[in-house]
Amino acid sequence: MENETCLVGIDFGTTYCCVAVWKEGGLVIIPNGVGERTTPSVVIFDDEDKIFVGEETLYHLPKNNTVKICEIKRLLGKNYSEIEKTLKYFPYKIIKDEETNTPMIQMTFDNNKTIVKSPNYIAYLILKHLIENAENYLKQPVRAALITVPADFNEKQKNAVRAAAEKIQGLTVMQVLNEPCAAVLAYGFPK
C-alpha cells in the first residue's frame, strides 16, 4: 500500500462507529486505540481544552461539569425547530442559534466559562479521531473516505456529515451513502 491513495470506509453510527479498509485481498476492520473494532460516537469535554473522543471516553473519570456528547447524528443537518420536541432526551444543553435556526451545544464549566459548539464540530472530532486511528494502524496517511449514514438521512444531513469530514486536512470524501445502498454495493463487490 506504500505510496497509494489510502481509501477507508467509515460507518458513522449513532452509538458506535467503525472503519474498514480493503487490504491484501480482503476487508479489514481497523481497530481503535484499545484494539476494539468499534469506537463509541462520544465526545467528552472537561473544559474547552480537555477533550476526549471515542474509546478515550470509556476510561474517563468525569468531573463535576463534564459534558458528555452522544447521539450527535440526531442533530446533524437539522433546524432547531426539527429537534425542539426531543430536547429533553439529550443529556446536554442544546440552544438555538438565532441567526441560522440551527441547534448548538452549550457547555458551562467550573470556572463559569461557557462555550458553544455546533453538531458539525462534534462530528468532525469523531471523524478525525477515526481517521487518526486508521492512519496509526495502516502506518500511512488516509486521503479518501466513503462514509455510510442511516437510511433515513436526507441530503441536508448527508451534506452535514460530508462538511464535517472535509474539515479534516488532506481528506477527500468520495461519497456519503445511505447504509442500505452501501450494503447492496458491498454484497455485489466480490462478484
TITI-770578 format. One record per residue: residue in three letters; x negated, y, z of N, C-alpha, C in turn. Coordinates in steps of 0.02 Angstrom, whole numbers, padded with zeros to 5 digits, always signed. Example, Ala and Ser with C-alpha at 12.3 -4.5 7.8 and 13.67 -1.06 7.14 Angstrom:
2
ALA-00660-00284+00390-00615-00225+00390-00660-00165+00390SER-00642-00112+00354-00684-00053+00357-00645+00002+00394
END
This chain:
191
MET-00040-00059+00000+00000+00000+00000-00043+00063+00000GLU-00108+00055+00002-00152+00114+00002-00138+00158-00058ASN-00136+00223-00046-00127+00274-00098-00061+00269-00135GLU-00014+00231-00111+00052+00229-00141+00097+00277-00103THR+00152+00297-00136+00202+00335-00100+00240+00286-00057CYS+00240+00298+00008+00273+00252+00054+00346+00274+00062LEU+00391+00230+00042+00463+00242+00047+00491+00198+00102VAL+00529+00228+00148+00562+00189+00201+00637+00199+00196GLY+00672+00151+00224+00744+00156+00231+00760+00168+00304ILE+00804+00217+00317+00823+00233+00386+00898+00223+00394ASP+00916+00183+00443+00986+00178+00463+00994+00227+00520PHE+01024+00284+00506+01032+00338+00555+01097+00325+00593GLY+01092+00287+00647+01151+00265+00683+01173+00313+00738THR+01235+00306+00758+01263+00348+00811+01230+00331+00878THR+01219+00268+00892+01190+00247+00955+01117+00227+00947TYR+01101+00191+00895+01032+00169+00880+01016+00181+00807CYS+00952+00189+00794+00926+00196+00726+00877+00140+00713CYS+00864+00128+00649+00811+00080+00632+00780+00100+00566VAL+00717+00081+00557+00679+00098+00497+00652+00034+00467ALA+00656+00029+00400+00630-00030+00366+00588-00009+00306VAL+00545-00055+00285+00503-00044+00227+00496-00110+00189TRP+00490-00107+00124+00477-00166+00083+00401-00175+00082LYS+00377-00230+00110+00305-00239+00117+00288-00312+00104GLU+00238-00324+00062+00214-00391+00048+00270-00439+00028GLY+00314-00414-00016+00367-00457-00043+00427-00468+00001GLY+00432-00431+00055+00490-00439+00099+00505-00376+00139LEU+00564-00376+00167+00586-00320+00207+00559-00326+00278VAL+00529-00272+00303+00502-00271+00371+00538-00216+00410ILE+00569-00235+00466+00598-00186+00511+00541-00160+00554ILE+00530-00095+00552+00473-00064+00585+00488-00056+00660PRO+00444-00082+00703+00454-00073+00775+00438-00002+00797ASN+00471+00019+00851+00457+00085+00878+00396+00081+00925GLY+00385+00132+00964+00326+00136+01007+00321+00084+01061VAL+00378+00051+01078+00376-00001+01129+00390-00070+01099GLY+00387-00074+01033+00393-00139+01000+00464-00161+00983GLU+00514-00119+00998+00583-00136+00983+00599-00119+00910ARG+00646-00155+00881+00664-00145+00811+00718-00091+00802THR+00749-00071+00857+00797-00016+00854+00776+00038+00904THR+00792+00100+00887+00772+00157+00927+00835+00196+00947PRO+00843+00212+01012+00902+00250+01032+00906+00317+00996SER+00966+00335+00976+00979+00401+00945+00992+00452+01000VAL+00942+00462+01041+00949+00503+01101+00890+00552+01106VAL+00905+00613+01128+00854+00662+01143+00867+00689+01213ILE+00814+00693+01253+00821+00720+01321+00778+00783+01326PHE+00808+00836+01353+00772+00898+01367+00766+00905+01443ASP+00705+00910+01468+00695+00928+01539+00690+01004+01544ASP+00664+01034+01494+00666+01107+01483+00649+01117+01410GLU+00642+01178+01390+00632+01192+01319+00571+01157+01290ASP+00519+01148+01331+00456+01119+01306+00448+01045+01321LYS+00488+01017+01365+00482+00946+01382+00539+00907+01350ILE+00523+00878+01293+00574+00843+01253+00553+00771+01245PHE+00601+00725+01256+00589+00654+01248+00638+00628+01196VAL+00613+00586+01150+00653+00563+01094+00650+00487+01088GLY+00707+00458+01070+00709+00387+01054+00693+00342+01113GLU+00646+00296+01103+00628+00247+01155+00598+00280+01216GLU+00571+00341+01208+00543+00378+01265+00598+00392+01317THR+00660+00397+01294+00715+00414+01340+00733+00356+01386LEU+00715+00295+01366+00732+00237+01407+00693+00235+01472TYR+00635+00265+01473+00592+00263+01532+00586+00331+01566HIS+00629+00376+01549+00627+00444+01576+00666+00448+01641LEU+00635+00477+01692+00669+00488+01755+00699+00558+01754PRO+00765+00563+01753+00796+00629+01746+00784+00675+01806LYS+00782+00739+01791+00778+00790+01842+00848+00818+01853ASN+00855+00867+01896+00921+00895+01910+00956+00922+01848ASN+00921+00959+01808+00953+00991+01750+00935+00958+01684THR+00917+00895+01685+00902+00859+01623+00964+00857+01580VAL+00955+00871+01515+01010+00867+01468+00997+00810+01420LYS+01041+00761+01420+01036+00703+01376+01085+00712+01318ILE+01057+00713+01258+01098+00724+01198+01103+00659+01159CYS+01163+00635+01151+01176+00574+01114+01235+00584+01067GLU+01246+00536+01024+01301+00538+00976+01303+00602+00935ILE+01245+00626+00916+01239+00689+00880+01273+00685+00811LYS+01278+00625+00784+01309+00619+00718+01382+00641+00718ARG+01413+00640+00776+01483+00661+00780+01491+00736+00772LEU+01435+00773+00775+01437+00846+00767+01410+00869+00700LEU+01369+00829+00669+01335+00849+00607+01384+00867+00551GLY+01373+00924+00520+01412+00943+00461+01484+00960+00476LYS+01500+00972+00539+01569+00988+00557+01575+01059+00583ASN+01635+01087+00574+01651+01152+00604+01671+01140+00676TYR+01666+01193+00716+01685+01188+00786+01758+01167+00794SER+01801+01193+00752+01872+01176+00756+01885+01102+00744GLU+01842+01068+00706+01850+00997+00693+01833+00953+00754ILE+01792+00979+00799+01771+00938+00857+01799+00965+00923GLU+01834+01020+00920+01858+01054+00980+01899+01008+01026LYS+01940+00966+00998+01983+00922+01039+01943+00865+01072THR+01883+00853+01049+01843+00798+01077+01787+00822+01124LEU+01785+00886+01139+01730+00914+01180+01722+00879+01247LYS+01778+00859+01277+01774+00828+01344+01738+00761+01343TYR+01728+00731+01285+01695+00666+01281+01619+00671+01275PHE+01594+00732+01265+01522+00741+01259+01492+00756+01327PRO+01436+00724+01345+01406+00734+01411+01361+00796+01416TYR+01369+00842+01370+01330+00904+01369+01375+00960+01345LYS+01354+01021+01356+01396+01079+01340+01390+01097+01267ILE+01446+01103+01234+01449+01123+01164+01486+01190+01160ILE+01454+01237+01127+01485+01302+01118+01494+01316+01043LYS+01531+01368+01029+01545+01387+00959+01498+01443+00938ASP+01465+01434+00881+01427+01488+00850+01479+01531+00814GLU+01489+01591+00840+01542+01634+00814+01531+01654+00741GLU+01469+01660+00720+01454+01681+00651+01469+01626+00601THR+01453+01564+00619+01458+01508+00570+01515+01460+00586ASN+01548+01468+00643+01602+01423+00665+01576+01350+00671THR+01514+01343+00691+01486+01276+00699+01473+01261+00772PRO+01473+01197+00791+01457+01179+00860+01382+01187+00874MET+01366+01210+00933+01297+01217+00956+01292+01187+01025ILE+01233+01161+01042+01223+01130+01107+01188+01180+01153GLN+01220+01194+01209+01193+01242+01257+01165+01205+01317MET+01103+01222+01336+01069+01190+01392+01043+01243+01440THR+01054+01232+01505+01029+01277+01556+00984+01236+01603PHE+00925+01264+01619+00876+01228+01658+00866+01260+01727ASP+00823+01229+01769+00812+01250+01838+00796+01324+01844ASN+00758+01351+01798+00738+01421+01801+00792+01468+01774ASN+00853+01442+01766+00910+01478+01739+00900+01500+01666LYS+00851+01472+01634+00841+01486+01564+00890+01444+01523THR+00923+01476+01477+00972+01442+01434+00947+01442+01363ILE+00950+01384+01331+00932+01379+01260+00991+01348+01223VAL+00995+01364+01159+01048+01338+01117+01014+01305+01056LYS+01034+01244+01041+01007+01208+00984+01064+01182+00940SER+01050+01178+00876+01101+01153+00829+01099+01076+00826PRO+01154+01045+00807+01154+00973+00796+01101+00953+00745ASN+01090+00995+00694+01040+00979+00643+00970+00975+00673TYR+00955+01019+00721+00890+01017+00754+00881+00952+00793ILE+00933+00929+00827+00929+00867+00865+00919+00808+00816ALA+00957+00808+00761+00949+00756+00710+00878+00757+00682TYR+00851+00817+00670+00782+00824+00646+00733+00791+00695LEU+00742+00803+00761+00697+00774+00810+00698+00698+00808ILE+00758+00669+00801+00765+00596+00798+00733+00569+00734LEU+00749+00599+00678+00721+00576+00614+00645+00583+00611LYS+00620+00639+00637+00547+00649+00639+00514+00595+00682HIS+00545+00579+00738+00517+00526+00782+00516+00459+00745LEU+00569+00444+00708+00571+00381+00670+00516+00379+00617ILE+00506+00434+00583+00454+00438+00531+00385+00430+00564GLU+00374+00463+00621+00309+00456+00656+00297+00384+00677ASN+00348+00350+00702+00340+00279+00720+00322+00238+00658ALA+00355+00252+00602+00341+00215+00540+00269+00228+00517GLU+00247+00290+00520+00179+00306+00500+00127+00272+00544ASN+00141+00270+00609+00095+00235+00655+00091+00161+00639TYR+00148+00131+00623+00149+00060+00608+00116+00045+00540LEU+00132+00086+00490+00107+00074+00422+00035+00100+00412LYS+00013+00143+00458-00054+00174+00454-00064+00213+00390GLN-00010+00247+00369-00013+00292+00312+00048+00338+00315PRO+00043+00395+00281+00099+00442+00283+00160+00415+00246VAL+00218+00430+00273+00281+00414+00240+00302+00476+00201ARG+00311+00469+00137+00325+00526+00094+00398+00528+00069ALA+00434+00472+00075+00502+00470+00049+00545+00425+00092ALA+00610+00442+00095+00656+00402+00135+00724+00398+00101LEU+00756+00343+00112+00826+00333+00094+00862+00325+00161ILE+00915+00363+00172+00948+00364+00237+01020+00341+00229THR+01042+00296+00274+01112+00275+00273+01150+00309+00329VAL+01213+00323+00314+01259+00355+00362+01325+00317+00361PRO+01369+00329+00410+01433+00293+00412+01475+00300+00349ALA+01518+00252+00338+01561+00251+00279+01606+00313+00274ASP+01626+00340+00331+01673+00396+00329+01639+00465+00325PHE+01573+00467+00318+01538+00531+00312+01556+00564+00245ASN+01575+00627+00248+01590+00664+00187+01526+00697+00161GLU+01531+00733+00106+01471+00763+00075+01440+00815+00121LYS+01480+00853+00156+01454+00904+00202+01412+00871+00258GLN+01436+00816+00284+01400+00780+00336+01336+00748+00308LYS+01340+00719+00248+01280+00691+00217+01228+00745+00204ASN+01251+00804+00182+01205+00859+00169+01172+00883+00233ALA+01208+00880+00289+01179+00899+00354+01123+00851+00373VAL+01133+00786+00362+01081+00736+00376+01021+00749+00330ARG+01035+00760+00266+00981+00774+00218+00941+00835+00240ALA+00976+00889+00258+00942+00951+00278+00898+00939+00340ALA+00923+00901+00388+00883+00886+00448+00820+00848+00430ALA+00826+00798+00387+00769+00757+00367+00719+00796+00325GLU+00744+00840+00283+00699+00877+00239+00659+00931+00275LYS+00674+00942+00339+00632+00987+00379+00566+00954+00399ILE+00563+00888+00391+00501+00851+00407+00451+00865+00351GLN+00395+00893+00369+00345+00913+00320+00322+00855+00278GLY+00323+00863+00213+00299+00812+00166+00347+00756+00150LEU+00408+00758+00179+00456+00704+00168+00507+00725+00115THR+00518+00679+00067+00570+00688+00017+00626+00639+00033VAL+00687+00664+00035+00744+00620+00046+00769+00598-00023MET+00760+00534-00038+00779+00507-00103+00855+00505-00111GLN+00889+00485-00057+00962+00477-00060+00989+00472+00011VAL+01050+00496+00020+01087+00484+00082+01148+00444+00060LEU+01150+00381+00082+01203+00335+00060+01249+00316+00117ASN+01312+00305+00101+01357+00276+00150+01337+00203+00160GLU+01344+00178+00221+01321+00111+00237+01350+00056+00192PRO+01415+00058+00175+01440+00005+00130+01405+00005+00062CYS+01390+00064+00035+01354+00068-00029+01284+00038-00022ALA+01251+00055+00033+01184+00028+00045+01186-00048+00051ALA+01238-00074+00084+01244-00147+00092+01253-00181+00024VAL+01293-00152-00020+01303-00181-00086+01237-00180-00125LEU+01203-00124-00123+01139-00119-00158+01088-00169-00131ALA+01085-00175-00064+01038-00222-00033+01055-00294-00051TYR+01119-00310-00054+01140-00377-00072+01118-00395-00142GLY+01122-00347-00188+01103-00360-00257+01030-00352-00272PHE+00991-00325-00224+00921-00310-00236+00879-00371-00256PRO+00883-00426-00219+00840-00483-00238+00857-00512-00307LYS+00917-00499-00331+00937-00526-00396+00916-00481-00452
END
